[in-house]
């Protein structure tokens, strides 16, 4: 028999999350004061602060990925190598209700192939944003930075045929090996009397 213990701050976090989802509070900023929460939950200030910190993590992840707070997601981290060098660190977040049960073997191969061939999903469009950001501890842990203090970051939101965002990916590239190409086409417009 498996017994799962829930910490006091986790129970408070879950209670506050349910109240926010029920519309009792707009977000973490509209919660009662720390003193009111301490009285309501009969706990210490530190316990309340830990519960609120977890709410902030949820909001930050939601803001980063575009997924609503409360959506269940899978997180996959991959390091991509070129010529034996670790150059790209991918952080992939997949919506669980669309990308059902991806195994480690699937994550090591092609999640898109699994979605299209096994799950019958149609992957339609991706929106990308390119930025340059300072390196963080995780970058330095997995990528040989060669003295660089920044990464080229490609953030992508990918949608299926129903318009549902099922993936958010942040690919962090060492800047000296990043290249971006784009090809744009314009359609000829017909002007009155001209082609």
C-alpha positions, 0 to 999 in steps of 0.5 A: 500500500502506498501512502502519500503525505501532503505537506501543510504548504502543499495543502494550502497551495492546492486550496488556494489554487482551487479558489483561484480556479473557482473565481473566488480570487482573480490571481495571487495578487488578490488573495487575502493578506498573509496574516489572514491566511495564517489565521485561516489555515492555522499555520506559520508565516513561512508555510503561507509564503511557501504556498504563495511561492508555488502559485507564483511558479505556476503563474510564471510557467503559464506566462512563459508557455502560454498554457493556462494555469491548471493545464497538465503538461509534460516537460522534456529537456533535451541536449542536441549535439553537432559534431560531438559538441553540445550546442542546443538545450531544448525545454519542451512543454507538451499539453497532456490532453493532446500529447498523450503518454509520450515515453522516453523512447518517443521523446528521444526520437520524434514526438511529432512523428508519434503525434501524427502517426500514432495519435492521428494529430495534425500539426498545423502552425508554429509561432516563433520568437527569437531573443538573446538572453544571458546564460543561466546555471542550466545552460552552463551545466549542459552546454560548453559555453566557450566563454560566451555569456549569452544564448540565442533563444528560439521560443515556439508555440505550436498548434494543431488543426483545432487551433489548440496550442499543444507545445511550447518549446524554448531552444537555447543555442550557443550563439557562435553556432546559431544561424537563422535563414528566412525565405519570404514570398509576396503574392502579386497584387492586381491593381485596377487596369494592371497586373 
